[in-house]
Amino acid sequence: MGKGHIRIDDYAEGRLTTGEMAEAEQHLATCDRCRKRLEQRQLGARERGAFTVVRTLVARMARGSVAVLEPLLKELSSHLERPREEAPPQPFEPLRVLTPRIIGGVRLTARFVGRFGLVLLLTVGTLLLPTPEGLSPEGHRAMAGFVFTAAILALEPVSLPIAALMVPAALVALGTADTTEAFATFSRPVVFLILASLFLAEALRKHGLTRRIALKTIVSSGGGVGAILLGLMLVAAFFSMWVENTATAAMLIPVAMTIARQVEDPEKAGKLLTLLVLGLAYSASVGGMTTVMGSASNAVAFGFITQIRPWSFVNWMYYGIPAFLIIFPLTWWLLMRLTPVPVKRLELEGVRRRMEELGPMGKKEKEIIAMMGVAVVFFVGGSFIEKALGLPGTLLSAAMVAVLAVCYLAVREIINWEDVKGVSWGIFFIIGAGLSLGETLSRTGVTAWFATLLAPLVTGLPLPVSLLVLVSLSALMTNFLNNTTIAAVFVPVLIKLAQDDPSLDAMRFVIPVTLATTFGYSLPSASGRMALIAATGIVSRGKMIRCGLIMTAVSSVVLAALFYLIAVLGWI
């Protein structure tokens, strides 16, 4: 109780003690003001409930519980389908936390045995094959390690992070690395760069900054569906430049739900929601191309590149931004034609109400914006500032800047350990596993062997054809295999080719092939973003495949053409 009125949030979420709860209920019986505030809060409970479901779903998927079951999805569906004007029948009942059930017992065991058995079968089968000509026995075992990695990350007999953790264990068991070699890559700076970006994303989510900016953008759009989609995609792309792209998509799906609820007709609302959610997934992927921290595959490629030449955060943006500026508007234009909706304009009164409910921007939100602005300055100009001020080398490297930004937020109590311990720590294992596999393939000679097989595609064909084949192959494989695995194999091979042939520039192929791994749009296995959409049931599997294949094909051709032009102009 404070100033004679109850704490509405604490009461609604059941955080009061038994005595305080009884006192609050007595107060509600006589206070019109508190009763009205509570009713207003609970009118929005349905939307917040959907947000809770999506967050729960994302968290469980990040931990690898891919079988997030019917109770969770049914609850999400009920939030999407319930008419807007329905009010909760119990105005004073505290909000409940949804606790979905997870597959267990015989079904879980059967799934694990079946999938893990297939992984082992493929691995053992590779070992039993004759050693390929030109490959050493150790390289043959490393090839089996590659097959194990690709299979276990694709089939996921266990959660994805645990599957990734099995990769270095398998490499040691196969005799291709010792324990130190297998786990050394988990301490690379780029791993901590991505992990810190997830902590930054949690700060944005906790204080509602992502939601505020998205709602403001939508209100500014004027209500046209095309403008709303463009605005939402721009927000998703921008945040994906600085935080991991799956986290960005997860934060913005509830905003898409808010927009879709402005349409009264359920069928039309469903089509609009499909358009918006696909736009979020695609734009988060495209936005993630621009920086090292936008995608796990970028981080893996960056880790290999820095071993052969000086390569900074800005160097990556030098090629990532032009690719974004070309492919982003193309993605928006294509999506508007692949997913037509019967609604052309929306009334934004409901969105404006949400903006009003958020109130003015608080001090902590402003502080987060200021801190992110400073961090971006150091990301871009860190190396120049180091030299100008005579600071120790790498003090203002991208990884250090990201970690220092997180430390600042923690010291200022904008986030705390309770906030960050719930983020997707699994990406730490996924990136480390990809780097470990790539190092093993290089050390055992598999990379050089792959390079001899791939050489005709790179040196025996005209440059535009080589780029188109490699980019298309990378984009297509991303729909079936984890993009970290693809980067871990392709990047060292392309680097080896360039080392053997001085006339080749490795970056001419490494960058576009890595960027193409973001074009996995067709299947849930393609990325965390597509898996999230598939699990929520917002987009049908057929729609996902049809739109995804077209988007992947067109984006691959355009990306290959762009990098051919960059090569002709001598920019790479």
C-alpha positions as CSV (number, residue, x, y, z in Angstrom):
1,M,0.0,0.0,0.0
2,G,1.3,3.5,-0.8
3,K,-0.4,6.9,-0.5
4,G,-3.7,5.1,0.4
5,H,-3.8,3.0,-2.8
6,I,-2.7,-0.5,-3.6
7,R,0.3,-1.5,-5.9
8,I,-1.6,-2.7,-8.9
9,D,1.2,-4.6,-10.6
10,D,2.1,-6.5,-7.4
11,Y,-1.5,-7.3,-6.7
12,A,-2.3,-8.5,-10.3
13,E,0.8,-10.7,-10.4
14,G,0.3,-12.2,-7.0
15,R,3.4,-10.8,-5.3
16,L,1.7,-9.5,-2.2
17,T,1.7,-11.5,1.1
18,T,-1.5,-13.1,2.3
19,G,-2.2,-10.2,4.7
20,E,-1.4,-7.6,2.1
21,M,-3.7,-9.4,-0.4
22,A,-6.6,-9.4,2.0
23,E,-6.1,-5.7,2.7
24,A,-5.9,-4.9,-1.0
25,E,-9.2,-6.7,-1.7
26,Q,-10.9,-4.7,1.0
27,H,-9.5,-1.5,-0.5
28,L,-10.7,-2.5,-4.0
29,A,-14.2,-2.8,-2.8
30,T,-14.3,0.9,-1.8
31,C,-11.8,2.6,-4.2
32,D,-13.1,3.4,-7.7
33,R,-9.7,4.6,-8.8
34,C,-7.8,1.5,-8.0
35,R,-10.5,-0.7,-9.4
36,K,-10.5,1.2,-12.7
37,R,-6.7,0.9,-12.9
38,L,-6.8,-2.8,-12.3
39,E,-9.5,-3.3,-14.9
40,Q,-7.5,-1.3,-17.5
41,R,-4.4,-3.4,-16.7
42,Q,-6.3,-6.6,-17.2
43,L,-7.9,-5.5,-20.4
44,G,-4.4,-5.8,-21.9
45,A,-3.7,-9.1,-20.2
46,R,-4.6,-11.2,-23.3
47,E,-1.9,-9.5,-25.4
48,R,0.7,-9.8,-22.6
49,G,-0.3,-13.4,-22.2
50,A,0.5,-14.0,-25.8
51,F,3.8,-12.3,-25.3
52,T,4.5,-14.6,-22.3
53,V,3.8,-17.6,-24.4
54,V,6.1,-16.5,-27.2
55,R,8.9,-15.7,-24.7
56,T,8.4,-19.1,-23.0
57,L,8.5,-20.8,-26.4
58,V,11.7,-18.9,-27.4
59,A,13.4,-19.7,-24.1
60,R,12.5,-23.4,-24.4
61,M,13.7,-23.6,-28.0
62,A,16.9,-21.8,-27.1
63,R,17.5,-24.5,-24.5
64,G,16.8,-27.0,-27.1
65,S,13.4,-28.3,-26.0
66,V,12.2,-28.4,-29.6
67,A,9.2,-30.4,-28.7
68,V,7.3,-27.5,-27.1
69,L,3.9,-29.1,-27.0
70,E,0.3,-28.6,-27.6
71,P,-0.6,-26.8,-24.3
72,L,1.7,-24.0,-25.2
73,L,0.7,-23.7,-28.8
74,K,-3.0,-24.0,-28.0
75,E,-2.7,-21.2,-25.4
76,L,-1.0,-19.0,-28.1
77,S,-3.8,-19.8,-30.6
78,S,-6.4,-18.8,-28.0
79,H,-4.8,-15.4,-27.5
80,L,-4.7,-14.8,-31.3
81,E,-8.3,-16.0,-32.0
82,R,-10.1,-14.5,-29.0
83,P,-12.2,-11.4,-30.0
84,R,-10.7,-8.1,-29.0
85,E,-13.7,-6.9,-27.0
86,E,-13.8,-9.9,-24.7
87,A,-12.7,-8.9,-21.2
88,P,-11.4,-11.3,-18.6
89,P,-14.4,-12.7,-16.6
90,Q,-12.5,-12.4,-13.3
91,P,-11.4,-8.7,-13.1
92,F,-9.6,-9.1,-9.8
93,E,-8.0,-12.5,-10.4
94,P,-4.1,-12.3,-10.4
95,L,-2.4,-13.2,-13.6
96,R,-1.1,-16.8,-13.8
97,V,2.2,-17.9,-15.3
98,L,1.8,-20.5,-18.0
99,T,3.8,-23.7,-17.3
100,P,3.7,-25.9,-20.4
101,R,4.3,-29.6,-20.2
102,I,7.3,-31.1,-22.1
103,I,7.4,-34.5,-23.8
104,G,8.8,-37.1,-21.4
105,G,9.0,-40.8,-20.7
106,V,8.8,-43.3,-23.5
107,R,8.2,-40.7,-26.3
108,L,11.3,-38.7,-25.4
109,T,13.4,-41.8,-25.0
110,A,12.2,-43.2,-28.4
111,R,12.9,-39.9,-30.1
112,F,16.4,-39.7,-28.6
113,V,17.3,-43.3,-29.5
114,G,16.0,-43.0,-33.0
115,R,17.7,-39.8,-33.9
116,F,21.0,-40.4,-32.0
117,G,21.1,-43.9,-33.5
118,L,20.9,-42.4,-37.0
119,V,23.7,-39.9,-36.1
120,L,25.9,-42.8,-34.9
121,L,25.0,-44.9,-37.9
122,L,26.1,-42.1,-40.3
123,T,29.3,-41.5,-38.4
124,V,30.3,-45.2,-38.2
125,G,29.3,-45.6,-41.8
126,T,31.8,-42.9,-42.8
127,L,34.5,-44.6,-40.7
128,L,33.9,-47.9,-42.5
129,L,34.2,-46.4,-45.9
130,P,37.6,-46.7,-47.6
131,T,39.9,-43.7,-46.9
132,P,39.6,-41.3,-49.9
133,E,42.6,-40.9,-52.0
134,G,44.7,-38.0,-50.8
135,L,43.3,-38.0,-47.3
136,S,45.2,-39.4,-44.3
137,P,43.7,-41.8,-41.8
138,E,43.5,-39.0,-39.3
139,G,41.7,-36.9,-42.0
140,H,39.3,-39.7,-42.6
141,R,38.4,-39.7,-38.9
142,A,38.0,-36.0,-39.0
143,M,35.6,-36.4,-42.0
144,A,33.6,-38.7,-39.7
145,G,33.6,-35.9,-37.1
146,F,32.2,-33.5,-39.8
147,V,29.4,-36.0,-40.5
148,F,28.7,-36.4,-36.8
149,T,28.5,-32.6,-36.4
150,A,26.3,-32.0,-39.4
151,A,24.0,-34.9,-38.4
152,I,23.6,-34.1,-34.7
153,L,23.0,-30.4,-35.3
154,A,20.4,-31.1,-38.0
155,L,18.6,-34.0,-36.3
156,E,18.8,-32.6,-32.8
157,P,18.4,-35.8,-30.8
158,V,19.0,-33.6,-27.8
159,S,18.7,-29.8,-27.4
160,L,20.8,-27.9,-29.9
161,P,23.3,-26.4,-27.3
162,I,23.9,-29.9,-25.8
163,A,24.3,-31.3,-29.3
164,A,26.9,-28.6,-30.0
165,L,28.7,-29.6,-26.8
166,M,28.9,-33.1,-28.0
167,V,31.0,-32.0,-31.1
168,P,34.3,-31.4,-29.3
169,A,33.7,-34.6,-27.3
170,A,33.3,-36.5,-30.5
171,L,36.4,-35.0,-32.0
172,V,38.4,-36.1,-29.0
173,A,36.9,-39.6,-29.1
174,L,37.7,-39.9,-32.8
175,G,41.4,-39.1,-32.1
176,T,41.4,-35.9,-34.2
177,A,42.0,-33.5,-31.3
178,D,43.1,-33.5,-27.7
179,T,40.9,-31.9,-25.0
180,T,42.9,-28.6,-25.1
181,E,42.6,-28.3,-28.9
182,A,38.9,-29.3,-29.0
183,F,37.8,-26.7,-26.4
184,A,40.3,-23.9,-27.1
185,T,38.0,-22.3,-29.6
186,F,35.3,-21.8,-27.0
187,S,37.4,-18.9,-25.5
188,R,37.7,-16.9,-28.8
189,P,36.8,-13.2,-28.4
190,V,34.1,-13.6,-31.0
191,V,32.2,-16.0,-28.8
192,F,32.0,-13.5,-26.1
193,L,31.0,-10.8,-28.6
194,I,27.9,-12.7,-29.5
195,L,27.2,-13.6,-25.9
196,A,27.4,-10.0,-24.8
197,S,25.1,-9.0,-27.7
198,L,22.5,-11.3,-26.1
199,F,22.9,-9.6,-22.8
200,L,22.3,-6.2,-24.5
201,A,19.2,-7.7,-26.1
202,E,17.9,-8.6,-22.7
203,A,18.4,-5.0,-21.6
204,L,16.3,-3.8,-24.5
205,R,13.6,-6.3,-23.8
206,K,13.5,-5.8,-20.1
207,H,12.9,-2.1,-20.4
208,G,10.6,-2.3,-23.4
209,L,12.8,-0.2,-25.6
210,T,12.4,-2.5,-28.7
211,R,8.6,-2.5,-28.3
212,R,8.5,1.3,-27.8
213,I,10.5,2.0,-31.0
214,A,8.5,-0.5,-33.0
215,L,5.2,1.0,-31.9
216,K,6.4,4.5,-32.6
217,T,7.5,3.4,-36.1
218,I,4.1,1.9,-36.8
219,V,2.2,4.9,-35.7
220,S,4.5,7.1,-37.9
221,S,3.7,4.8,-40.9
222,G,0.2,6.3,-41.3
223,G,-1.6,3.0,-41.3
224,G,-0.8,1.6,-44.8
225,V,0.0,-2.1,-44.6
226,G,3.0,-1.8,-46.9
227,A,4.4,1.1,-44.8
228,I,3.7,-0.8,-41.5
229,L,5.5,-3.8,-42.8
230,L,8.5,-1.7,-44.0
231,G,8.7,0.1,-40.6
232,L,8.6,-3.2,-38.6
233,M,11.2,-4.8,-40.9
234,L,13.4,-1.7,-40.5
235,V,13.3,-2.0,-36.7
236,A,14.0,-5.7,-36.8
237,A,16.9,-5.2,-39.2
238,F,18.4,-2.4,-37.2
239,F,18.4,-4.3,-33.9
240,S,19.7,-7.4,-35.6
241,M,22.8,-5.4,-36.5
242,W,23.7,-5.2,-32.9
243,V,22.1,-8.2,-31.2
244,E,21.7,-11.8,-32.4
245,N,18.9,-11.9,-35.0
246,T,16.8,-14.7,-33.5
247,A,16.5,-12.7,-30.3
248,T,15.4,-9.7,-32.2
249,A,12.6,-11.6,-34.0
250,A,11.4,-13.0,-30.7
251,M,11.2,-9.6,-29.1
252,L,9.1,-8.2,-32.0
253,I,6.6,-11.0,-32.7
254,P,4.3,-9.6,-29.9
255,V,4.3,-6.2,-31.7
256,A,3.1,-8.0,-34.9
257,M,0.3,-9.6,-32.8
258,T,-0.8,-6.1,-31.6
259,I,-1.0,-4.9,-35.1
260,A,-3.0,-7.9,-36.4
261,R,-5.5,-7.5,-33.6
262,Q,-6.6,-4.2,-35.1
263,V,-8.3,-6.2,-37.8
264,E,-11.8,-7.5,-36.8
265,D,-12.1,-10.3,-39.4
266,P,-10.1,-13.4,-38.1
267,E,-9.2,-14.6,-41.6
268,K,-7.9,-11.3,-42.7
269,A,-6.1,-10.8,-39.4
270,G,-4.4,-14.2,-39.8
271,K,-3.1,-13.3,-43.3
272,L,-1.8,-10.0,-42.0
273,L,0.0,-11.7,-39.1
274,T,1.6,-14.2,-41.5
275,L,2.9,-11.3,-43.6
276,L,4.3,-9.4,-40.6
277,V,5.9,-12.4,-39.0
278,L,7.6,-13.5,-42.2
279,G,8.8,-9.9,-42.6
280,L,10.3,-10.0,-39.1
281,A,12.1,-13.3,-39.8
282,Y,13.5,-12.2,-43.2
283,S,14.5,-8.7,-42.1
284,A,16.2,-10.0,-38.9
285,S,18.2,-12.3,-41.1
286,V,19.1,-9.6,-43.6
287,G,19.9,-7.1,-40.9
288,G,22.2,-9.7,-39.3
289,M,24.4,-9.7,-42.4
290,T,25.8,-6.2,-41.7
291,T,27.9,-6.9,-38.6
292,V,29.9,-9.7,-37.0
293,M,27.5,-9.9,-34.0
294,G,24.3,-10.2,-36.2
295,S,24.7,-13.9,-36.9
296,A,26.5,-17.0,-35.5
297,S,27.9,-17.8,-39.0
298,N,29.3,-14.3,-39.3
299,A,31.1,-14.8,-36.0
300,V,32.5,-18.2,-37.1
301,A,33.8,-16.7,-40.4
302,F,35.2,-13.7,-38.6
303,G,37.1,-16.0,-36.3
304,F,38.8,-17.7,-39.2
305,I,39.5,-14.5,-41.1
306,T,41.3,-12.9,-38.2
307,Q,43.8,-15.7,-38.2
308,I,45.1,-14.9,-41.7
309,R,44.8,-11.1,-41.8
310,P,43.9,-8.1,-39.7
311,W,40.1,-7.8,-39.9
312,S,38.0,-5.5,-37.8
313,F,34.3,-4.9,-37.1
314,V,34.4,-2.1,-39.7
315,N,35.9,-4.3,-42.3
316,W,32.9,-6.6,-42.1
317,M,30.5,-3.7,-42.3
318,Y,32.3,-2.5,-45.4
319,Y,30.7,-5.4,-47.3
320,G,27.7,-6.2,-45.1
321,I,26.1,-2.8,-45.4
322,P,26.0,-2.7,-49.3
323,A,24.5,-6.2,-49.3
324,F,21.9,-5.1,-46.8
325,L,21.0,-1.9,-48.8
326,I,20.4,-4.0,-51.9
327,I,18.7,-7.1,-50.5
328,F,16.5,-5.5,-47.8
329,P,14.2,-3.4,-50.1
330,L,14.1,-6.4,-52.5
331,T,13.0,-8.6,-49.6
332,W,10.2,-6.2,-48.7
333,W,9.1,-5.8,-52.3
334,L,9.0,-9.6,-52.9
335,L,7.2,-10.4,-49.6
336,M,4.4,-7.9,-50.4
337,R,3.8,-9.8,-53.7
338,L,4.3,-13.3,-52.3
339,T,1.9,-12.7,-49.4
340,P,-0.9,-10.4,-50.5
341,V,-3.4,-9.4,-47.8
342,P,-6.9,-8.2,-48.3
343,V,-6.3,-5.3,-45.8
344,K,-4.7,-2.2,-47.3
345,R,-5.0,0.2,-44.4
346,L,-5.4,-0.1,-40.6
347,E,-6.8,2.0,-37.9
348,L,-4.0,2.6,-35.5
349,E,-6.0,3.7,-32.5
350,G,-5.2,0.5,-30.6
351,V,-1.5,0.9,-31.3
352,R,-1.7,4.5,-30.1
353,R,-3.3,3.4,-26.9
354,R,-0.4,0.9,-26.4
355,M,2.0,3.9,-26.9
356,E,0.1,5.9,-24.3
357,E,0.1,3.0,-21.8
358,L,3.9,2.9,-22.1
359,G,4.1,6.5,-21.0
360,P,7.1,8.8,-21.6
361,M,10.5,7.3,-22.1
362,G,12.1,6.7,-18.7
363,K,15.7,7.5,-17.6
364,K,16.9,4.0,-17.9
365,E,15.6,3.7,-21.5
366,K,17.4,6.9,-22.4
367,E,20.6,5.7,-20.7
368,I,20.4,2.4,-22.7
369,I,20.1,4.4,-25.9
370,A,23.1,6.6,-24.9
371,M,25.2,3.6,-24.0
372,M,24.4,1.8,-27.3
373,G,25.3,5.0,-29.2
374,V,28.7,5.1,-27.5
375,A,29.2,1.4,-28.1
376,V,28.5,1.8,-31.8
377,V,31.1,4.6,-32.0
378,F,33.7,2.3,-30.4
379,F,32.6,-0.6,-32.6
380,V,33.3,1.5,-35.7
381,G,36.2,3.6,-34.6
382,G,37.8,1.6,-31.7
383,S,41.0,0.9,-33.5
384,F,41.5,4.6,-34.5
385,I,40.8,5.7,-30.9
386,E,43.3,3.2,-29.6
387,K,46.0,4.5,-31.8
388,A,45.1,8.2,-31.2
389,L,45.2,7.8,-27.4
390,G,48.0,5.3,-27.2
391,L,45.8,2.7,-25.6
392,P,46.7,-1.0,-25.4
393,G,45.9,-2.9,-28.6
394,T,42.5,-4.6,-28.7
395,L,41.3,-2.7,-25.6
396,L,38.5,-1.3,-27.8
397,S,38.1,-4.3,-30.0
398,A,34.4,-5.3,-30.7
399,A,34.4,-8.1,-28.1
400,M,35.8,-5.8,-25.3
401,V,33.4,-3.0,-26.2
402,A,30.4,-5.3,-26.0
403,V,31.6,-6.8,-22.7
404,L,32.3,-3.4,-21.2
405,A,28.8,-2.2,-22.3
406,V,27.3,-5.1,-20.4
407,C,29.4,-4.3,-17.3
408,Y,28.2,-0.7,-17.4
409,L,24.6,-1.8,-17.6
410,A,25.2,-4.1,-14.6
411,V,26.9,-1.5,-12.5
412,R,24.1,0.9,-13.2
413,E,21.6,-1.8,-12.2
414,I,19.9,-1.6,-15.5
415,I,20.3,-5.4,-15.8
416,N,21.4,-7.9,-13.2
417,W,22.3,-11.5,-13.1
418,E,18.7,-12.7,-12.7
419,D,18.0,-11.0,-16.1
420,V,20.9,-12.3,-18.1
421,K,21.0,-15.9,-16.8
422,G,17.9,-16.6,-18.8
423,V,19.3,-15.7,-22.2
424,S,20.2,-18.3,-24.8
425,W,23.6,-19.3,-23.4
426,G,23.5,-22.2,-25.9
427,I,24.9,-20.0,-28.7
428,F,28.2,-20.0,-26.7
429,F,28.4,-23.8,-27.4
430,I,27.2,-23.6,-31.0
431,I,29.8,-21.0,-32.1
432,G,32.5,-22.8,-30.2
433,A,31.6,-26.1,-31.7
434,G,31.7,-24.7,-35.2
435,L,35.1,-23.1,-34.7
436,S,36.4,-26.4,-33.1
437,L,35.2,-28.4,-36.1
438,G,36.8,-26.0,-38.6
439,E,40.1,-26.0,-36.7
440,T,40.1,-29.8,-36.7
441,L,39.4,-30.1,-40.4
442,S,42.3,-27.7,-41.1
443,R,44.7,-29.4,-38.8
444,T,44.0,-32.9,-40.2
445,G,44.2,-32.0,-43.8
446,V,40.5,-32.3,-44.6
447,T,40.3,-28.6,-45.5
448,A,43.1,-29.0,-48.1
449,W,41.4,-32.1,-49.5
450,F,38.1,-30.3,-49.8
451,A,40.0,-27.4,-51.4
452,T,41.2,-29.7,-54.2
453,L,37.6,-30.9,-54.9
454,L,36.2,-27.3,-54.8
455,A,39.1,-25.8,-56.9
456,P,37.4,-26.4,-60.3
457,L,34.3,-24.4,-59.1
458,V,36.5,-21.5,-58.0
459,T,39.4,-21.4,-60.6
460,G,37.9,-23.3,-63.5
461,L,34.8,-21.2,-64.0
462,P,34.3,-17.5,-64.8
463,L,34.0,-15.4,-61.6
464,P,30.3,-14.7,-61.8
465,V,29.5,-18.3,-62.3
466,S,31.7,-19.4,-59.4
467,L,30.1,-16.8,-57.2
468,L,26.6,-17.9,-58.2
469,V,27.3,-21.6,-57.6
470,L,29.0,-21.1,-54.2
471,V,26.4,-18.6,-52.9
472,S,23.5,-20.7,-54.1
473,L,25.0,-23.9,-52.6
474,S,25.6,-22.2,-49.3
475,A,22.1,-20.7,-49.1
476,L,20.5,-24.1,-50.1
477,M,22.5,-26.1,-47.6
478,T,21.5,-23.6,-44.8
479,N,17.9,-24.9,-45.1
480,F,19.0,-28.4,-44.0
481,L,22.2,-27.9,-42.0
482,N,23.1,-25.5,-39.2
483,N,24.6,-22.3,-40.7
484,T,27.5,-22.5,-38.2
485,T,28.5,-25.9,-39.6
486,I,28.4,-24.5,-43.2
487,A,30.6,-21.6,-42.3
488,A,33.0,-23.8,-40.4
489,V,33.5,-26.0,-43.5
490,F,33.3,-23.5,-46.4
491,V,35.4,-20.6,-44.9
492,P,38.6,-22.6,-44.1
493,V,38.4,-24.3,-47.5
494,L,38.1,-21.1,-49.4
495,I,40.9,-19.6,-47.4
496,K,43.1,-22.6,-48.2
497,L,42.3,-22.2,-51.9
498,A,43.4,-18.6,-51.8
499,Q,46.6,-19.5,-50.0
500,D,47.5,-22.1,-52.7
501,D,46.7,-19.7,-55.5
502,P,48.0,-16.1,-54.8
503,S,45.9,-14.8,-57.7
504,L,42.7,-15.4,-55.6
505,D,41.5,-13.1,-52.9
506,A,39.8,-15.3,-50.2
507,M,37.5,-12.5,-49.2
508,R,36.0,-12.4,-52.7
509,F,34.3,-15.7,-51.8
510,V,34.4,-16.0,-48.0
511,I,32.1,-13.0,-47.4
512,P,29.3,-13.7,-49.9
513,V,29.3,-17.4,-49.0
514,T,29.0,-16.6,-45.3
515,L,26.3,-13.9,-45.9
516,A,24.3,-16.4,-48.0
517,T,23.9,-18.6,-44.9
518,T,21.3,-16.1,-43.7
519,F,19.0,-17.0,-46.6
520,G,17.7,-20.2,-44.9
521,Y,14.0,-19.3,-45.1
522,S,12.3,-22.6,-46.2
523,L,12.3,-25.0,-43.3
524,P,12.2,-24.8,-39.5
525,S,15.7,-26.4,-39.4
526,A,17.1,-23.4,-41.3
527,S,17.4,-21.1,-38.3
528,G,16.1,-20.3,-34.9
529,R,13.8,-17.6,-36.4
530,M,12.1,-20.1,-38.8
531,A,11.9,-22.7,-36.0
532,L,10.1,-20.1,-33.8
533,I,7.6,-19.3,-36.5
534,A,6.9,-23.0,-37.2
535,A,6.4,-23.8,-33.6
536,T,3.9,-21.0,-33.0
537,G,1.8,-22.2,-35.9
538,I,1.4,-18.6,-37.3
539,V,2.7,-19.6,-40.7
540,S,1.8,-22.8,-42.4
541,R,4.5,-25.2,-43.5
542,G,3.5,-24.9,-47.2
543,K,3.6,-21.1,-47.1
544,M,7.0,-21.1,-45.4
545,I,8.5,-23.4,-48.0
546,R,7.0,-21.6,-51.0
547,C,7.9,-18.1,-49.9
548,G,11.2,-19.3,-48.5
549,L,12.4,-21.0,-51.7
550,I,11.6,-18.0,-53.9
551,M,13.2,-15.6,-51.5
552,T,16.3,-17.7,-51.1
553,A,16.7,-18.1,-54.9
554,V,16.3,-14.4,-55.7
555,S,18.4,-13.2,-52.8
556,S,21.2,-15.6,-53.8
557,V,21.3,-14.4,-57.4
558,V,21.3,-10.8,-56.3
559,L,24.0,-11.3,-53.7
560,A,26.3,-13.1,-56.2
561,A,25.7,-10.3,-58.8
562,L,26.5,-7.7,-56.1
563,F,29.8,-9.2,-55.2
564,Y,30.8,-9.7,-58.8
565,L,30.2,-6.0,-59.3
566,I,32.3,-5.2,-56.1
567,A,35.1,-7.4,-57.5
568,V,35.0,-5.8,-60.9
569,L,35.2,-2.3,-59.2
570,G,38.2,-3.5,-57.3
571,W,36.6,-3.1,-53.9
572,I,37.5,-6.6,-52.8
